[in-house]
Amino acid sequence: MATIQIKAKKRPDLVIEYDGTEYTLTGRIPTEIAAVRGQVSQKGLTPKAYEEELGAKFIDAFYENVIPQDFKMALDLEDVGPVFTAWSEHVGLGESKASEK
C-alpha cells in the first residue's frame, strides 16, 4: 500500500496586545471555520442578509475555536470584529489560491 505524505501548512501564531496584555492566537485555520458556509442557506435571504448571517457564523466559529479562554474573559464584544479581521488577514482566510501564483 502506498503512503501519501502531506506537509502541514505552517503559519506563525499571532500575538495580539489587548488592553495591555498579550494573547496568542493560533496560526491554524480550524476546520470548523471552513464548514461555516454549509451552515447558512441562501434560501429566503436577500444577498445582504445572507452575507450578514454568514459573517455572524464566521465570528462565532472564530470566537469558539481560535480565541483562548483567558482572552475571552477580557475581550469586549465590540472588539471581537477587529480581532477577527487581524487574525483572518494574518492567516490569509478568504484569499484566493489563484492570487498566490
C-alpha positions in Angstrom: 0.0 0.0 0.0 1.3 3.5 -0.9 1.7 6.1 1.7 0.8 9.7 0.9 2.6 12.3 2.9 1.0 15.7 3.4 3.1 18.5 4.9 1.1 20.6 7.3 0.6 24.2 6.4 2.6 26.2 9.0 1.6 29.7 9.8 3.1 31.5 12.8 0.8 32.2 15.7 -0.5 35.8 16.0 0.2 37.7 19.2 -2.3 40.4 19.9 -1.8 43.0 22.6 -5.2 43.9 24.1 -5.7 46.3 27.0 -2.0 45.9 28.0 -1.9 42.1 27.9 -0.6 39.9 25.1 -2.7 37.0 23.9 -1.6 34.3 21.4 -4.0 33.2 18.6 -3.2 30.1 16.6 -2.0 30.4 13.1 -4.0 27.3 12.2 -7.4 27.7 10.5 -9.8 25.4 12.3 -11.9 23.1 10.1 -15.0 24.5 11.9 -14.4 27.8 10.2 -14.3 26.1 6.8 -17.6 24.4 7.5 -19.5 27.7 8.1 -20.7 28.2 4.5 -22.5 24.9 4.7 -24.4 26.0 7.8 -26.1 29.0 6.1 -28.7 28.7 3.4 -29.3 31.4 0.9 -32.9 30.3 0.6 -35.3 33.1 1.5 -32.5 35.6 2.3 -31.5 38.7 0.5 -27.9 38.8 -0.6 -27.2 41.3 2.2 -29.0 39.2 4.9 -27.1 36.1 3.7 -23.7 37.9 4.0 -24.7 39.2 7.5 -25.7 35.7 8.6 -22.5 34.2 7.1 -20.4 36.8 8.8 -22.0 36.2 12.2 -21.4 32.4 11.8 -17.7 33.1 10.9 -17.3 35.3 14.0 -19.0 32.6 16.2 -16.7 29.9 14.9 -13.7 32.1 15.3 -14.6 33.0 18.9 -15.2 29.4 19.9 -12.2 27.8 18.1 -9.4 30.5 18.0 -9.8 32.8 21.0 -8.1 31.4 24.1 -10.1 31.2 27.2 -8.1 33.9 29.1 -8.6 36.3 26.1 -12.4 35.5 26.1 -12.5 36.7 29.8 -11.0 40.1 28.8 -12.4 40.6 25.3 -15.3 43.1 24.9 -18.0 42.1 22.4 -17.4 45.2 20.3 -13.7 44.3 19.9 -14.3 40.8 18.5 -14.7 42.1 15.0 -11.3 43.9 14.8 -9.6 40.9 16.4 -11.2 38.6 13.8 -10.1 40.9 11.0 -6.5 41.0 12.2 -6.4 37.2 12.6 -8.1 36.5 9.2 -5.6 38.7 7.4 -2.8 37.1 9.2 -3.8 33.5 8.2 -5.0 34.5 4.7 -8.6 33.5 5.3 -10.6 34.1 2.1 -7.6 34.6 -0.1 -7.9 33.0 -3.5 -5.3 30.3 -4.3 -5.1 31.7 -7.8 -3.9 35.1 -6.4 -0.9 33.3 -4.9 0.5 32.3 -8.3 
